[in-house]
Amino acid sequence: MPEPSALRHSLRALRHRNFRLFVAGQFISLIGTWMQTVALGWLIYRLTRSPFLLGLAGFLGQIPSLLFSPLAGVLADRWNRQRMVIGTQCLFMVQALALAALVLSGRATIFEILALNLFLGFVSAADVPARQSFMIEMVRDPNDLPNAIALNSSVFNVARLVGPSIAGVVLGLVSEGVVFLVNGLSYVAVIAALLAIRVPPRPRQPTAASDVWAHLAEGLGYAGRFAPIRAVLLLLAFVGLVGTPFSVLMPMFASDVLHGGAHTLGFLVGSIGVGALGGALFLARRRSVRGLGLVIVWAVAAFGSGLVALSLARTLWLACAVLAVAGFGMMVHMASSNTILQTLVDPDKRGRVMSLFTVAFMGTMPVGSLAAGALAGRIGAPATVALGGAGCLAAAALFARVLPGLRAQVRPIYARLGIPPEVASGLQAGEEPAPPR
């Protein structure tokens, strides 16, 4: 059989109808989400000129992921995931429209803005585990799952490029409230797409509270006993703590370091999206999960290097260039980790493990955001970002050191799954322990 074209191979997950519907609806919604992200940061900094409050807003929007996502993962393993995702998208719409109403009416206070951000955080904590574990139901062929994750990341980052650019223009013409209104209306697209998706029903299985906590403990033990899953989650958590919170300081960079306005902020956030889109397309062209451990090492190193370079940038074009590098590394790290976890995990524990992915990737960010905001108020945004970048470089070196041992434990799992046969060459089945059941 002739090899498929590179483009056809890179888009192969789109042959699944449900995934096509989801991607189309999510793309429209994500543009609105990124518009709101830029407008919200700009609104808070314009009203308060406080880097600490920028960090506090990030903290409140992300801390529920640390506290609530593990429980949401248990529910995602027991409830209908499609209905869960539809419910969370409806709540996202309610939050955006409430924020728009407050700002457009001129009654918004910083307390109300922060409270709505906290509400958004709780909804996100429930949405991410359900949506990530729902992916395998939309893409029935496991061989297409890595490509689906990469394409979903591509859509996320095209929106990350388009949304801030539109937000920068809209903010220059009208108020932040219009941006929030557009975001609220954009959820109609993804909700309609989710309602049109048809998957085999997964009946809800009600359980007693004690049973829920037992299932949560089972998921924690499962992830903690298998070194490759544990290492991937720990690296995600550390990068989320020291590196990823740089994003909450972007309004400060745009205003105080680069002496620009809302357009400057749009360019900065959009540059992260350009790099992240490149990273997602890079992963979409890969044909196997094999080798992603080394990819993670280089991705975290690229992310850390981009942050260190950003701390030294004093012109918009240079800041945009190094942010593209940072965005590339950040996206490749996140999506590669997602792919590895979804490949290794048992299907009946996928919701719980993906909730731990949420905790690692998003749950540690609130603490980092709060610390970054407080530290930036004392030593400045550039020095704060430089420290985070240095931490990421150190973490990449440590992960590279333990990677050979992790590969030895993963190889028999890949061999058993047939991903791909050559990985298991020279290694007998059963030579290394399988993940705990």
C-alpha positions in Angstrom: 0.0 0.0 0.0 1.4 3.4 -0.8 2.1 5.8 2.1 -0.6 8.4 2.7 0.4 12.0 2.0 1.9 14.0 4.9 -1.1 16.3 5.0 -3.6 13.4 5.1 -1.7 11.7 7.8 -1.5 14.9 9.9 -5.3 15.2 9.7 -6.3 11.6 10.0 -8.3 12.0 13.2 -10.8 14.2 11.3 -12.2 11.2 9.6 -14.2 10.6 12.8 -17.5 12.5 12.5 -17.8 13.2 16.2 -14.3 14.6 16.4 -15.0 16.9 13.4 -18.1 18.3 15.1 -16.3 18.9 18.4 -13.3 20.6 16.8 -15.5 22.9 14.7 -17.6 24.0 17.6 -14.7 24.3 20.0 -12.7 26.5 17.6 -15.4 29.2 17.6 -15.8 29.0 21.3 -12.0 29.1 22.0 -11.6 32.3 20.0 -14.0 33.9 22.4 -12.3 32.4 25.4 -8.9 33.9 24.4 -10.5 37.2 23.7 -11.9 37.2 27.3 -8.6 36.1 28.8 -6.8 39.1 27.3 -9.6 41.5 28.1 -9.9 40.3 31.7 -6.2 40.8 32.4 -6.2 44.2 30.8 -9.3 45.3 32.7 -7.9 44.2 36.1 -4.5 46.0 35.5 -6.2 49.1 34.0 -8.4 49.4 37.1 -5.8 48.6 39.8 -2.3 48.8 38.3 -1.5 46.0 40.7 0.6 43.0 39.7 -0.5 41.3 42.9 -4.1 41.4 41.8 -3.2 40.0 38.4 -1.6 37.1 40.3 -4.6 36.8 42.6 -7.0 36.7 39.6 -4.9 33.8 38.2 -4.9 32.1 41.6 -8.6 32.2 42.0 -9.2 31.1 38.4 -7.0 28.0 38.9 -7.0 27.0 42.5 -10.2 24.9 42.1 -8.3 22.6 39.7 -6.0 21.7 42.6 -8.8 21.0 45.0 -11.7 19.8 42.9 -10.3 18.1 39.8 -9.6 14.7 41.4 -13.2 14.4 42.5 -14.4 15.5 39.1 -12.2 12.8 37.6 -14.0 10.1 39.7 -17.3 11.5 38.5 -16.1 11.5 34.8 -15.3 7.7 35.2 -18.8 7.0 36.5 -21.1 9.5 34.8 -22.0 10.3 31.2 -19.0 12.4 30.1 -20.8 14.0 27.1 -23.5 15.4 29.4 -20.9 16.6 31.9 -19.1 18.5 29.1 -22.3 20.0 27.9 -23.1 21.2 31.4 -19.8 22.8 31.9 -20.0 24.6 28.6 -23.4 26.1 29.6 -21.9 27.3 32.9 -19.0 28.9 31.0 -21.5 30.8 29.0 -23.3 32.0 32.1 -20.1 33.3 33.6 -19.1 35.2 30.5 -22.6 36.8 30.1 -22.7 37.8 33.8 -19.2 39.4 33.5 -20.4 41.2 30.3 -23.6 42.5 32.1 -21.6 43.9 35.0 -19.0 45.6 32.9 -21.4 47.1 30.3 -23.6 48.4 33.0 -20.7 50.1 34.8 -21.3 48.2 38.0 -18.3 45.9 38.0 -16.0 46.0 41.0 -12.7 44.2 41.5 -14.4 41.9 44.1 -17.1 40.9 41.6 -14.6 40.3 38.8 -12.5 38.1 41.1 -15.5 36.2 42.4 -16.6 35.4 38.8 -13.0 34.2 38.0 -13.3 31.9 41.0 -16.6 30.5 39.7 -14.9 30.0 36.3 -12.1 28.1 38.0 -14.6 25.6 39.5 -16.3 25.0 36.2 -12.9 24.5 34.5 -11.9 22.0 37.2 -14.9 19.9 36.3 -14.6 20.4 32.5 -11.1 19.4 31.8 -11.1 15.9 33.2 -14.4 15.1 31.6 -13.5 16.7 28.2 -10.0 15.0 28.1 -11.5 11.5 28.9 -14.3 12.1 26.5 -11.8 12.4 23.7 -11.3 8.6 23.4 -15.1 8.2 22.9 -15.1 10.6 20.0 -12.1 8.9 18.4 -12.8 5.2 18.4 -9.5 4.1 16.9 -6.8 4.2 19.6 -4.1 4.7 16.8 -5.7 8.1 16.0 -5.8 9.3 19.6 -2.3 11.0 19.5 -3.2 12.8 16.3 -6.6 13.9 17.8 -4.8 15.3 20.8 -2.3 17.1 18.5 -5.1 18.5 16.3 -7.1 19.6 19.3 -4.1 21.4 20.5 -3.7 23.0 17.1 -7.2 24.3 17.2 -6.6 25.6 20.7 -3.6 27.5 19.6 -5.0 28.9 16.3 -7.7 30.3 18.6 -4.9 31.6 20.9 -3.4 33.4 17.9 -6.7 34.8 16.5 -8.5 35.6 19.7 -6.0 38.0 21.3 -5.5 39.8 18.0 -9.3 40.4 17.7 -9.4 41.4 21.4 -6.6 44.0 20.9 -8.6 45.6 18.1 -12.0 45.4 20.0 -10.4 46.9 23.2 -9.1 49.8 21.2 -12.6 50.6 19.8 -15.0 49.6 22.6 -15.0 48.4 26.2 -14.0 45.1 27.7 -17.7 44.3 28.3 -18.2 43.8 24.6 -15.4 41.2 24.5 -17.1 39.3 27.4 -20.4 39.4 25.5 -18.8 38.0 22.4 -17.3 35.2 24.4 -20.6 34.3 26.0 -22.3 34.0 22.6 -19.5 31.9 21.2 -20.4 29.0 23.5 -23.5 28.4 21.4 -21.3 26.8 18.7 -19.6 24.2 21.0 -22.8 23.4 22.8 -24.6 22.8 19.5 -21.7 20.6 18.3 -21.8 18.5 21.5 -25.5 18.0 21.2 -25.0 16.7 17.7 -22.3 14.1 18.7 -23.5 10.5 18.9 -21.6 8.1 21.0 -22.6 4.8 22.7 -24.2 5.6 26.0 -22.2 5.2 29.2 -24.8 4.7 32.0 -24.4 6.7 35.1 -23.4 4.6 38.1 -24.4 6.4 41.4 -22.2 5.6 44.3 -22.1 6.3 48.0 -19.7 9.0 49.2 -17.4 6.5 50.7 -17.2 4.6 47.4 -16.3 7.9 45.6 -13.4 8.5 48.0 -12.3 4.9 47.6 -12.2 5.3 43.8 -10.3 8.5 44.2 -7.7 6.8 46.4 -7.5 4.0 43.9 -6.7 6.4 41.1 -4.0 8.2 43.2 -2.4 4.9 44.1 -2.5 3.7 40.5 -0.7 6.9 39.2 1.7 7.0 42.1 3.0 3.4 41.9 4.0 3.5 38.2 7.1 5.6 37.8 6.5 6.8 34.1 3.1 8.2 35.0 4.4 9.7 38.2 7.4 11.3 36.6 5.3 12.9 33.8 2.8 14.3 36.3 5.5 15.6 38.6 7.3 17.4 35.8 4.0 19.0 34.6 3.3 20.1 38.2 6.7 21.7 38.6 6.6 23.6 35.3 3.1 24.7 36.1 4.3 26.0 39.4 7.4 28.0 38.3 7.1 28.5 34.6 3.6 28.7 33.3 2.5 31.6 35.6 4.5 33.9 33.4 1.3 34.5 31.5 -0.4 36.4 34.3 2.4 39.0 34.0 1.8 39.7 30.3 -0.3 42.9 31.0 2.6 44.2 33.2 5.1 43.4 30.4 3.0 45.2 27.8 2.4 48.3 29.9 5.5 48.8 32.1 8.3 46.9 30.3 7.4 47.6 26.7 5.4 50.8 27.3 2.5 49.7 25.1 -1.2 49.3 25.3 -3.9 46.7 24.6 -2.5 46.1 21.1 0.9 45.3 22.6 -0.7 42.8 24.9 -2.6 41.2 22.0 0.7 40.8 20.1 2.4 39.2 23.1 -0.3 36.7 23.8 -0.7 36.0 20.0 3.0 35.2 19.7 2.6 32.5 22.4 -0.1 31.1 20.2 2.0 31.2 17.1 4.7 29.1 18.8 2.2 26.8 20.4 0.5 26.2 17.0 3.8 25.3 15.6 4.3 22.8 18.4 0.9 21.2 17.9 1.5 20.9 14.1 4.9 19.3 14.9 3.3 16.7 17.0 0.5 16.1 14.5 3.1 14.9 12.0 4.5 12.3 14.3 3.5 8.8 13.6 3.9 7.2 17.0 4.0 7.9 20.7 7.5 6.4 20.7 10.2 8.9 21.5 8.0 11.5 23.3 10.0 11.2 26.5 13.0 12.9 24.8 10.7 15.3 23.1 9.5 16.4 26.5 13.0 17.1 27.6 13.7 19.4 24.7 10.3 21.0 25.0 10.8 22.0 28.6 14.3 23.2 27.9 12.9 25.4 25.0 10.2 26.7 27.3 12.7 27.6 30.0 15.1 29.2 27.5 12.3 31.3 26.0 11.4 32.6 29.5 15.0 33.6 30.3 15.2 35.4 26.9 11.9 37.2 27.6 13.3 38.6 30.8 16.0 40.3 28.7 13.8 41.6 25.9 13.1 45.3 25.7 11.6 45.6 22.2 8.2 44.2 21.1 9.6 42.2 18.1 12.2 40.4 20.3 9.6 39.7 23.0 7.3 38.3 20.4 10.0 36.1 19.0 11.1 34.6 22.3 7.5 34.1 23.4 6.9 32.1 20.2 9.8 29.8 21.3 8.3 29.6 24.8 4.8 28.8 23.4 6.3 26.0 21.2 8.0 24.4 24.2 5.0 24.8 26.5 2.5 23.2 24.0 4.8 20.3 23.0 5.4 19.5 26.7 1.7 19.6 27.6 0.4 17.7 24.5 3.2 15.1 24.7 2.5 14.4 28.3 -1.2 14.1 27.6 -0.5 11.6 24.8 1.7 9.5 27.0 -0.7 9.4 29.8 -3.7 8.5 27.7 -1.7 5.8 26.0 -0.5 4.1 29.2 -3.6 4.5 31.4 -6.2 1.7 31.9 -9.5 2.8 30.3 -11.5 2.5 33.5 -9.1 4.9 35.3 -8.7 7.4 32.5 -11.0 10.0 34.1 -9.1 9.9 37.3 -5.6 10.0 35.7 -6.7 12.9 33.5 -7.9 14.7 36.6 -4.4 14.4 38.0 -3.1 15.7 34.7 -5.4 18.7 35.3 -4.1 19.1 38.8 -0.5 18.9 37.6 -0.9 21.2 34.6 -3.5 23.7 36.0 -3.7 23.0 39.7 -0.2 24.2 40.6 -0.5 27.3 38.5 -2.6 29.2 41.0 0.1 29.0 43.7 2.6 30.0 41.0 0.5 32.8 39.8 0.0 34.3 43.3 3.7 34.0 44.0 4.6 35.5 40.6 2.3 38.5 41.2 3.7 39.1 44.7 7.3 38.6 43.5 6.9 40.8 40.5 5.7 43.6 42.8 9.1 43.4 44.6 11.7 42.5 42.0 9.9 43.3 38.7 8.3 41.1 36.0 11.5 40.4 34.1 13.4 39.0 37.1 10.4 36.9 38.1 10.1 35.3 34.7 13.9 34.7 34.6 13.7 32.7 37.8 10.9 30.6 36.4 12.8 29.9 33.2 15.9 28.8 35.2 13.7 26.4 37.2 12.3 24.8 34.0 15.8 24.3 32.6 16.9 22.5 35.8 13.7 20.3 35.7 14.4 19.4 32.1 18.0 18.2 33.1 16.7 16.1 35.9 14.0 14.5 33.7 16.6 13.7 31.1 18.7 11.9 33.8 15.9 9.6 34.8 14.5 9.1 31.3 16.4 5.8 30.5 14.9 4.1 33.5 11.4 5.3 32.6 11.8 4.0 29.0 12.6 0.5 30.3 9.3 0.4 32.1 7.3 1.7 29.2 8.6 -0.5 26.5 6.7 -3.7 27.3 3.5 -1.7 27.6 4.0 -0.3 24.1 4.9 -3.8 22.8 1.7 -5.2 24.3 -0.3 -2.4 22.6 1.7 -2.7 19.3 3.0 0.9 19.5 5.2 0.2 17.6 6.7 -3.3 17.4 10.2 -2.1 16.9 10.3 -0.4 20.3 10.1 -3.7 22.0 12.9 -5.3 20.0 15.4 -7.0 22.3 13.0 -6.9 25.3 11.1 -9.9 26.3 7.5 -9.6 27.4 7.2 -9.5 31.2 10.8 -8.4 31.6 9.6 -5.2 33.3 6.6 -4.6 35.5 3.3 -3.4 34.0 1.4 -0.4 35.4 -0.5 -1.3 38.6 -4.1 -2.4 38.1 
